[in-house]
Amino acid sequence: MTSLLDTTRLSRRSVLAGTAATIVVGSRARAADFTWRLGLSQPVDSPNFIRLKEMTDRVRTETGGRLDISMHGGGVLGSDTKMLAMLQSGELEMYNAGNVLGPIVPVTEMPGLPFTFKSPGDVFKALDGDLGDYIRSELLAKGIYAFRWGGDNGFHHLTTSTKPIRTVDDLAGMTMRTPVQEMTVDFFQALGAVPKKFPLSQLYQVLKDKTCDAQTDPLFLIVLMRLHEVQTYLSLTNHWWSGFTFTANAAAWSKLPDDLKTVVERNVRISALAQRRDVETATGEAIGILKSKGMIVNECDTSGFKKPLGAFYAKWKGIYGAKAWSLLEGHVGKLA
């Protein structure tokens, strides 16, 4: 499994090896029947980029160069919002989506509802199964083909620059950077915080500038983004899960021959499972790394977080719909 401390070195080796392989294959193999682009906002030293780069290299090799998928990481094609629009229009064939699909298909947010799932294994049991099937069908109706096997981002915790979060009362009036999805904004408002929406690309700067006092992210991402430089406290809350949905433009996918689809599906699964293991390993290392960087870590009593959420769950049950809510509760129990 990939160590977080070795991620950058592995990434550089993978990129260089992949580039060399492309040159060799290109010099002796037939021209590609299909030339696709894969966009993602995650950096080249992230498990997402590394494992998807391995996937595209395997696909190129196993198809004899018939399908050539080029990698475009670190947001070089634009913001997540822009890449999602490009995917829908057919300008981009593949895209690794984080928490950006909600405005198009609200039920994609359901695995991230606060205090529902207990572990990544529980989440993926639902997403690799019936709840995921429902979400994928809703995405397909919007012209997006979602692969069954997605990636992990981990459970979120809170970091702050002003004080530790020990109970829900400590959130009162605190400015909180949130993702752009409205569900996350509603959650923090219900707890008395003052949410401010900024994309991930602006996270470090808004914390450095004190535009926001606090933020929510998984442990390994806190390490990768060096948030210990702009935040003092890490409060362990485990309040919600986030992950990645690997997607293709549905029209482009439908034009791909079945034998190529089989190769892609198999290799997406291999890379997704490897990425999940990478994140599990990196998450296990993260607290020790952050402590060594000077962050002050505390356990948070989250029992009070759940008390104000009755109306919150009722609202989002109405938005997501009874069928999707029933599928969710089949995995996590009664919510509202």
C-alpha positions as CSV (number, residue, x, y, z in Angstrom):
1,M,0.0,0.0,0.0
2,T,1.2,3.5,-0.8
3,S,2.6,5.5,2.2
4,L,1.5,9.1,2.3
5,L,5.1,10.1,2.8
6,D,6.0,8.2,-0.4
7,T,3.1,9.5,-2.5
8,T,5.0,12.3,-4.3
9,R,7.9,10.1,-5.2
10,L,5.6,7.4,-6.5
11,S,3.6,10.0,-8.5
12,R,6.7,11.3,-10.2
13,R,7.9,7.7,-11.0
14,S,4.4,6.8,-12.3
15,V,4.1,9.9,-14.5
16,L,7.6,9.5,-16.0
17,A,7.1,5.8,-16.5
18,G,3.8,6.4,-18.2
19,T,5.2,9.0,-20.4
20,A,8.0,6.7,-21.5
21,A,5.5,3.9,-22.2
22,T,3.4,6.2,-24.3
23,I,6.4,7.2,-26.4
24,V,7.4,3.5,-26.9
25,V,3.9,2.3,-27.7
26,G,3.3,5.2,-30.0
27,S,6.3,4.4,-32.0
28,R,5.3,0.9,-32.8
29,A,1.5,0.6,-32.3
30,R,-1.4,1.6,-34.5
31,A,-3.0,5.0,-34.1
32,A,-5.7,5.1,-31.5
33,D,-9.2,4.5,-32.6
34,F,-10.4,6.5,-29.6
35,T,-8.5,9.4,-28.1
36,W,-10.0,10.5,-24.8
37,R,-9.1,13.0,-22.1
38,L,-9.5,12.4,-18.4
39,G,-9.8,15.5,-16.2
40,L,-9.5,15.8,-12.4
41,S,-8.8,18.6,-9.9
42,Q,-6.7,16.5,-7.5
43,P,-2.9,17.1,-7.7
44,V,-0.5,14.7,-9.4
45,D,0.8,13.6,-6.0
46,S,-2.6,12.4,-4.9
47,P,-3.7,8.8,-4.8
48,N,-6.5,9.7,-7.3
49,F,-4.0,10.9,-10.0
50,I,-1.5,8.1,-9.3
51,R,-4.0,5.2,-9.6
52,L,-5.9,6.7,-12.5
53,K,-2.6,7.2,-14.4
54,E,-1.9,3.5,-13.8
55,M,-5.4,2.7,-15.1
56,T,-4.9,4.7,-18.3
57,D,-1.5,3.1,-18.9
58,R,-3.0,-0.4,-18.5
59,V,-5.9,0.4,-20.8
60,R,-3.6,1.7,-23.5
61,T,-1.4,-1.4,-23.3
62,E,-4.2,-4.0,-23.1
63,T,-6.1,-2.4,-26.0
64,G,-3.0,-2.3,-28.2
65,G,-3.3,1.5,-28.3
66,R,-6.8,1.5,-29.6
67,L,-8.0,3.5,-26.7
68,D,-5.6,6.3,-25.6
69,I,-6.7,8.3,-22.5
70,S,-4.6,11.3,-21.6
71,M,-4.4,12.5,-18.0
72,H,-5.0,16.2,-17.1
73,G,-4.7,16.6,-13.3
74,G,-4.4,19.4,-10.9
75,G,-7.2,21.3,-12.4
76,V,-5.3,22.2,-15.6
77,L,-8.5,22.0,-17.6
78,G,-10.3,24.4,-15.3
79,S,-12.4,24.2,-12.1
80,D,-14.5,21.2,-11.2
81,T,-17.6,23.1,-12.3
82,K,-16.0,23.8,-15.7
83,M,-14.8,20.1,-16.1
84,L,-18.3,18.9,-15.2
85,A,-19.8,21.1,-17.9
86,M,-17.2,19.9,-20.3
87,L,-18.1,16.3,-19.5
88,Q,-21.8,16.9,-20.1
89,S,-21.2,18.7,-23.4
90,G,-18.9,16.0,-24.7
91,E,-15.8,18.2,-24.7
92,L,-14.3,16.0,-22.0
93,E,-14.7,12.2,-22.1
94,M,-13.8,11.3,-18.5
95,Y,-13.9,13.1,-15.2
96,N,-13.1,12.2,-11.6
97,A,-15.8,14.0,-9.7
98,G,-15.7,15.0,-6.0
99,N,-18.6,16.7,-4.2
100,V,-19.8,18.6,-7.2
101,L,-22.6,16.5,-8.7
102,G,-25.3,17.6,-6.3
103,P,-26.6,20.6,-8.4
104,I,-27.2,18.3,-11.3
105,V,-28.3,15.1,-9.4
106,P,-29.1,15.9,-5.7
107,V,-29.0,12.2,-4.6
108,T,-25.3,12.0,-5.3
109,E,-24.9,13.9,-2.0
110,M,-26.6,11.2,0.1
111,P,-23.5,9.2,1.1
112,G,-22.2,12.4,2.7
113,L,-25.1,13.1,5.0
114,P,-23.7,13.8,8.4
115,F,-23.6,11.0,11.1
116,T,-25.1,8.3,8.9
117,F,-22.4,5.9,7.8
118,K,-19.9,4.6,10.3
119,S,-16.9,3.5,8.1
120,P,-15.7,3.6,4.5
121,G,-16.6,-0.1,4.3
122,D,-20.2,0.7,5.1
123,V,-20.3,3.5,2.5
124,F,-18.9,1.3,-0.3
125,K,-21.3,-1.6,0.5
126,A,-24.1,0.9,-0.3
127,L,-22.4,2.6,-3.2
128,D,-21.2,-0.6,-4.8
129,G,-24.7,-1.9,-4.4
130,D,-28.3,-0.8,-4.5
131,L,-28.0,2.9,-3.4
132,G,-25.1,3.3,-5.9
133,D,-27.2,1.7,-8.6
134,Y,-30.0,4.3,-8.0
135,I,-27.5,7.2,-8.0
136,R,-25.9,5.9,-11.2
137,S,-29.2,5.7,-12.9
138,E,-30.0,9.3,-12.0
139,L,-26.6,10.4,-13.4
140,L,-27.2,8.5,-16.6
141,A,-30.4,10.4,-17.1
142,K,-28.3,13.5,-17.2
143,G,-25.9,12.2,-19.8
144,I,-23.2,11.0,-17.3
145,Y,-22.1,7.4,-17.1
146,A,-20.8,6.7,-13.6
147,F,-18.6,3.7,-13.0
148,R,-19.6,1.3,-10.2
149,W,-16.2,1.6,-8.5
150,G,-15.4,5.1,-7.1
151,G,-12.7,6.4,-4.8
152,D,-12.4,7.2,-1.2
153,N,-11.7,10.6,0.3
154,G,-12.4,9.7,3.9
155,F,-14.4,10.9,6.9
156,H,-14.2,14.6,7.7
157,H,-12.9,16.3,10.8
158,L,-12.7,20.0,11.8
159,T,-9.6,22.2,11.9
160,T,-9.6,25.7,13.4
161,S,-7.2,28.5,13.9
162,T,-8.8,30.1,16.9
163,K,-9.8,27.3,19.4
164,P,-10.5,23.6,19.5
165,I,-14.0,22.3,18.9
166,R,-14.9,20.2,22.0
167,T,-18.7,20.4,21.8
168,V,-21.2,21.8,19.4
169,D,-21.4,25.0,21.4
170,D,-17.8,25.9,20.3
171,L,-19.1,26.2,16.7
172,A,-21.4,29.2,17.5
173,G,-20.5,32.1,15.3
174,M,-17.4,30.4,13.8
175,T,-16.7,31.1,10.2
176,M,-16.5,27.8,8.4
177,R,-15.2,27.1,4.9
178,T,-17.5,24.6,3.3
179,P,-17.7,22.8,-0.1
180,V,-20.0,24.4,-2.6
181,Q,-22.9,22.0,-2.0
182,E,-25.9,23.4,-0.2
183,M,-26.4,20.4,2.1
184,T,-23.0,21.1,3.8
185,V,-24.0,24.8,4.3
186,D,-27.3,23.7,5.8
187,F,-25.5,21.4,8.2
188,F,-23.2,24.0,9.7
189,Q,-25.9,26.6,9.9
190,A,-28.0,24.1,11.9
191,L,-25.1,23.9,14.3
192,G,-24.7,27.6,14.7
193,A,-21.6,28.2,12.6
194,V,-21.3,30.7,9.8
195,P,-20.6,28.7,6.6
196,K,-18.7,30.3,3.7
197,K,-18.5,28.5,0.3
198,F,-15.2,28.3,-1.4
199,P,-13.8,25.7,-3.9
200,L,-11.0,23.5,-2.7
201,S,-8.5,25.4,-4.8
202,Q,-9.0,28.5,-2.6
203,L,-9.1,26.6,0.8
204,Y,-5.5,27.3,1.9
205,Q,-5.7,31.0,1.0
206,V,-9.0,31.7,2.7
207,L,-7.6,30.1,5.9
208,K,-4.3,31.9,5.6
209,D,-6.1,35.3,5.1
210,K,-8.4,34.5,8.1
211,T,-11.5,34.8,5.8
212,C,-12.6,31.6,7.6
213,D,-11.6,30.4,11.0
214,A,-12.3,26.7,10.3
215,Q,-12.8,24.1,7.7
216,T,-13.9,20.5,7.2
217,D,-11.8,17.8,5.4
218,P,-10.5,14.2,5.7
219,L,-7.2,13.7,7.7
220,F,-5.0,12.7,4.8
221,L,-6.1,15.8,2.8
222,I,-5.3,18.0,5.7
223,V,-1.8,16.7,5.4
224,L,-1.5,16.9,1.6
225,M,-2.7,20.5,1.6
226,R,-0.4,21.5,4.5
227,L,-3.2,22.9,6.5
228,H,-1.1,22.7,9.6
229,E,0.6,25.9,8.3
230,V,-2.7,27.9,8.6
231,Q,-4.6,26.0,11.3
232,T,-3.7,25.2,14.9
233,Y,-6.3,22.7,16.1
234,L,-7.6,19.4,14.7
235,S,-10.8,18.3,16.4
236,L,-11.8,14.7,15.6
237,T,-15.5,14.6,14.7
238,N,-15.9,12.0,12.0
239,H,-19.0,13.9,10.9
240,W,-19.4,12.9,7.3
241,W,-17.8,10.9,4.5
242,S,-16.8,12.1,1.1
243,G,-15.5,10.3,-2.0
244,F,-15.1,10.4,-5.7
245,T,-17.3,9.3,-8.6
246,F,-15.4,8.3,-11.7
247,T,-17.5,9.2,-14.7
248,A,-17.6,9.3,-18.5
249,N,-19.7,11.2,-21.0
250,A,-22.5,8.8,-21.7
251,A,-22.6,9.3,-25.4
252,A,-18.9,8.7,-25.8
253,W,-19.1,5.6,-23.6
254,S,-22.0,4.2,-25.7
255,K,-19.9,4.5,-28.8
256,L,-17.0,2.5,-27.3
257,P,-16.9,-1.2,-28.5
258,D,-17.9,-3.7,-25.9
259,D,-14.4,-5.3,-25.7
260,L,-12.9,-1.9,-24.9
261,K,-15.6,-1.2,-22.3
262,T,-14.7,-4.5,-20.6
263,V,-11.0,-3.5,-20.4
264,V,-11.9,-0.1,-19.0
265,E,-14.4,-1.4,-16.4
266,R,-11.9,-4.0,-15.2
267,N,-9.1,-1.5,-14.8
268,V,-11.2,1.2,-13.2
269,R,-12.1,-1.4,-10.6
270,I,-8.4,-2.3,-10.0
271,S,-7.5,1.4,-9.6
272,A,-10.4,2.3,-7.4
273,L,-9.7,-0.5,-5.0
274,A,-6.0,0.5,-4.9
275,Q,-6.9,4.1,-4.3
276,R,-9.2,3.1,-1.4
277,R,-6.3,1.2,0.2
278,D,-4.0,4.2,-0.3
279,V,-6.4,6.5,1.4
280,E,-6.9,4.0,4.3
281,T,-3.1,3.9,4.8
282,A,-2.7,7.6,4.5
283,T,-5.5,8.3,6.9
284,G,-3.9,6.0,9.5
285,E,-0.6,7.9,9.2
286,A,-2.1,11.4,9.2
287,I,-2.7,12.2,12.9
288,G,0.9,11.3,13.8
289,I,2.2,13.5,10.9
290,L,0.0,16.4,11.9
291,K,1.0,16.2,15.5
292,S,4.7,16.2,14.5
293,K,3.9,19.4,12.5
294,G,2.6,21.1,15.6
295,M,-1.2,20.6,15.3
296,I,-3.0,20.2,18.6
297,V,-5.4,17.3,18.4
298,N,-8.5,16.6,20.5
299,E,-11.4,14.2,20.6
300,C,-14.8,16.0,20.2
301,D,-18.0,15.1,21.9
302,T,-20.4,15.0,18.9
303,S,-23.5,13.9,20.8
304,G,-24.7,17.5,20.8
305,F,-24.2,17.8,17.0
306,K,-27.0,15.4,16.3
307,K,-29.7,17.0,18.4
308,P,-30.4,20.0,16.0
309,L,-30.6,17.7,12.9
310,G,-34.2,16.5,12.9
311,A,-35.4,19.3,10.7
312,F,-32.3,19.1,8.7
313,Y,-32.9,15.4,7.8
314,A,-36.6,16.1,7.1
315,K,-35.7,18.8,4.7
316,W,-33.2,16.8,2.7
317,K,-35.4,13.7,2.7
318,G,-37.9,15.8,0.8
319,I,-35.2,17.0,-1.6
320,Y,-33.7,13.5,-2.3
321,G,-37.0,11.7,-2.5
322,A,-38.7,8.8,-0.7
323,K,-37.1,6.1,-2.8
324,A,-33.6,7.2,-2.4
325,W,-34.1,7.9,1.3
326,S,-35.5,4.3,1.8
327,L,-32.4,2.9,0.1
328,L,-30.2,4.9,2.4
329,E,-32.0,3.9,5.6
330,G,-31.8,0.3,4.5
331,H,-28.0,0.7,5.2
332,V,-27.9,3.2,8.1
333,G,-31.2,2.8,9.9
334,K,-33.9,5.4,10.5
335,L,-32.9,9.0,10.2
336,A,-36.1,11.1,9.9
